[in-house]
Amino acid sequence: MRVELRQARPDDAQAIACIEVETWHTTYAGMLADRALLAMSPHRQAHMWSAALRLSPGDIWVAEDQQDGLLGFGYCGPQRDRSLPFDGEIYMLYVLPDAQGMGIGRALLQRLFARLAECRLRSALIWVLRVNPSRFFYERLGGKLACQRQIPFGGEAVPALGYGWVDLVAVPLPPRKSSAR
Ligand SMILES: CC(C)(COP(=O)(O)OP(=O)(O)OC[C@H]1O[C@@H](n2cnc3c(N)ncnc32)[C@H](O)[C@@H]1OP(=O)(O)O)[C@@H](O)C(=O)NCCC(=O)NCCS
């Protein structure tokens, strides 16, 4: 498998939406309300991604395999909650289940951090649902638990944890320990 990172293009909207919906289904089945998960629609999400790709193309990056197509994507930008002491935010980071544990998430996160730094945003926060074991991925990559809040999903308030990196420029990500998880 030869995976390359590149900036997303307008014609990636549908594939990005499919990755988003598939990873939500596999990650949160049994953790979040089934009805709300099943209501997620790749078609609707594709509209949202088309708009995001028009507005901020440089903030969305994809991991692509020549044979299998897109395997993951990440989306970053300025911090949405100005009361938090972080300039930048990772809005989303998703890798397809079959492609997880191969270093793609790390490579995408590194690219998003570089993008934030290029935009003079020197620190970053990412929100992750408390029930999501992916929070250990962020801990592994040096994120420090910085804040907590409730995120609305499917009519429920779901606890979420905010992981922060205070200096994207001076502090590199911890090196890899393994070639696969
Ligand atoms: C979380 C996610 C983006 C990580 O991407 P990935 O490609 O699977 O992770 P990588 O292979 O790059 O792993 C990087 C390091 O984190 C570690 N890691 C990854 N997932 C982990 C987990 N769940 N628990 C503990 N460590 C983990 C790996 O072992 C690796 O360590 P190493 O560098 O020492 O070898 C991906 O698994 C995913 O999309 N999950 C489902 C969706 C999701 O929860 N997204 C986050 C929403 S906030």
The ligand as an SDF file (V2000), in Angstrom:
LIG
                    3D

 48 50  0  0  0  0  0  0  0  0999 V2000
   -8.0150    7.8810   15.8350 C   0  0  0  0  0  0  0  0  0  0  0  0
   -7.4620    7.6260   14.4410 C   0  0  0  0  0  0  0  0  0  0  0  0
   -7.5490    8.9210   13.6160 C   0  0  0  0  0  0  0  0  0  0  0  0
   -5.9750    7.2270   14.5700 C   0  0  0  0  0  0  0  0  0  0  0  0
   -5.4460    6.9930   13.2740 O   0  0  0  0  0  0  0  0  0  0  0  0
   -4.5630    5.6850   12.9640 P   0  0  0  0  0  0  0  0  0  0  0  0
   -4.0890    5.7800   11.5740 O   0  0  0  0  0  0  0  0  0  0  0  0
   -5.3680    4.4820   13.3440 O   0  0  0  0  0  0  0  0  0  0  0  0
   -3.3700    5.8570   14.0220 O   0  0  0  0  0  0  0  0  0  0  0  0
   -1.7980    5.6520   13.7430 P   0  0  0  0  0  0  0  0  0  0  0  0
   -1.5930    4.3120   13.1410 O   0  0  0  0  0  0  0  0  0  0  0  0
   -1.2470    6.8190   13.0130 O   0  0  0  0  0  0  0  0  0  0  0  0
   -1.2370    5.6350   15.2320 O   0  0  0  0  0  0  0  0  0  0  0  0
   -0.2720    6.5760   15.7370 C   0  0  0  0  0  0  0  0  0  0  0  0
    0.1280    6.1320   17.1310 C   0  0  0  0  0  0  0  0  0  0  0  0
   -1.0160    6.1740   18.0080 O   0  0  0  0  0  0  0  0  0  0  0  0
   -1.2290    4.8690   18.5770 C   0  0  0  0  0  0  0  0  0  0  0  0
   -2.7000    4.6660   18.6150 N   0  0  0  0  0  0  0  0  0  0  0  0
   -3.5830    4.7630   17.5930 C   0  0  0  0  0  0  0  0  0  0  0  0
   -4.8350    4.5100   18.0260 N   0  0  0  0  0  0  0  0  0  0  0  0
   -4.7300    4.2360   19.3370 C   0  0  0  0  0  0  0  0  0  0  0  0
   -5.6830    3.8950   20.3450 C   0  0  0  0  0  0  0  0  0  0  0  0
   -6.9860    3.7930   20.0770 N   0  0  0  0  0  0  0  0  0  0  0  0
   -5.2190    3.6930   21.6090 N   0  0  0  0  0  0  0  0  0  0  0  0
   -3.8920    3.8040   21.8940 C   0  0  0  0  0  0  0  0  0  0  0  0
   -2.9380    4.1420   20.9790 N   0  0  0  0  0  0  0  0  0  0  0  0
   -3.3630    4.3440   19.7180 C   0  0  0  0  0  0  0  0  0  0  0  0
   -0.5690    3.8950   17.6220 C   0  0  0  0  0  0  0  0  0  0  0  0
   -0.1860    2.7080   18.2640 O   0  0  0  0  0  0  0  0  0  0  0  0
    0.6310    4.6960   17.1480 C   0  0  0  0  0  0  0  0  0  0  0  0
    1.6390    4.6410   18.1300 O   0  0  0  0  0  0  0  0  0  0  0  0
    3.2190    4.5940   17.6800 P   0  0  0  0  0  0  0  0  0  0  0  0
    3.4510    5.8320   16.8780 O   0  0  0  0  0  0  0  0  0  0  0  0
    3.9170    4.5910   18.9450 O   0  0  0  0  0  0  0  0  0  0  0  0
    3.3780    3.3800   16.8640 O   0  0  0  0  0  0  0  0  0  0  0  0
   -8.2130    6.4830   13.7210 C   0  0  0  0  0  0  0  0  0  0  0  0
   -8.0420    5.2860   14.4520 O   0  0  0  0  0  0  0  0  0  0  0  0
   -9.6890    6.7460   13.5440 C   0  0  0  0  0  0  0  0  0  0  0  0
  -10.0790    7.3820   12.5730 O   0  0  0  0  0  0  0  0  0  0  0  0
  -10.5320    6.2440   14.4650 N   0  0  0  0  0  0  0  0  0  0  0  0
  -11.9710    6.3150   14.3140 C   0  0  0  0  0  0  0  0  0  0  0  0
  -12.5240    7.6990   14.2060 C   0  0  0  0  0  0  0  0  0  0  0  0
  -12.1570    8.6030   15.3620 C   0  0  0  0  0  0  0  0  0  0  0  0
  -12.3830    8.2400   16.5030 O   0  0  0  0  0  0  0  0  0  0  0  0
  -11.5860    9.7640   15.0480 N   0  0  0  0  0  0  0  0  0  0  0  0
  -11.2470   10.7330   16.0400 C   0  0  0  0  0  0  0  0  0  0  0  0
  -12.4470   11.5780   16.3060 C   0  0  0  0  0  0  0  0  0  0  0  0
  -12.0080   12.8650   17.4300 S   0  0  0  0  0  0  0  0  0  0  0  0
  1  2  1  0
  2  3  1  0
  2  4  1  0
  2 36  1  0
  4  5  1  0
  5  6  1  0
  6  7  2  0
  6  8  1  0
  6  9  1  0
  9 10  1  0
 10 11  2  0
 10 12  1  0
 10 13  1  0
 13 14  1  0
 14 15  1  0
 15 16  1  0
 15 30  1  0
 16 17  1  0
 17 18  1  0
 17 28  1  0
 18 19  1  0
 18 27  1  0
 19 20  2  0
 20 21  1  0
 21 22  1  0
 21 27  2  0
 22 23  1  0
 22 24  2  0
 24 25  1  0
 25 26  2  0
 26 27  1  0
 28 29  1  0
 28 30  1  0
 30 31  1  0
 31 32  1  0
 32 33  2  0
 32 34  1  0
 32 35  1  0
 36 37  1  0
 36 38  1  0
 38 39  2  0
 38 40  1  0
 40 41  1  0
 41 42  1  0
 42 43  1  0
 43 44  2  0
 43 45  1  0
 45 46  1  0
 46 47  1  0
 47 48  1  0
M  END
$$$$
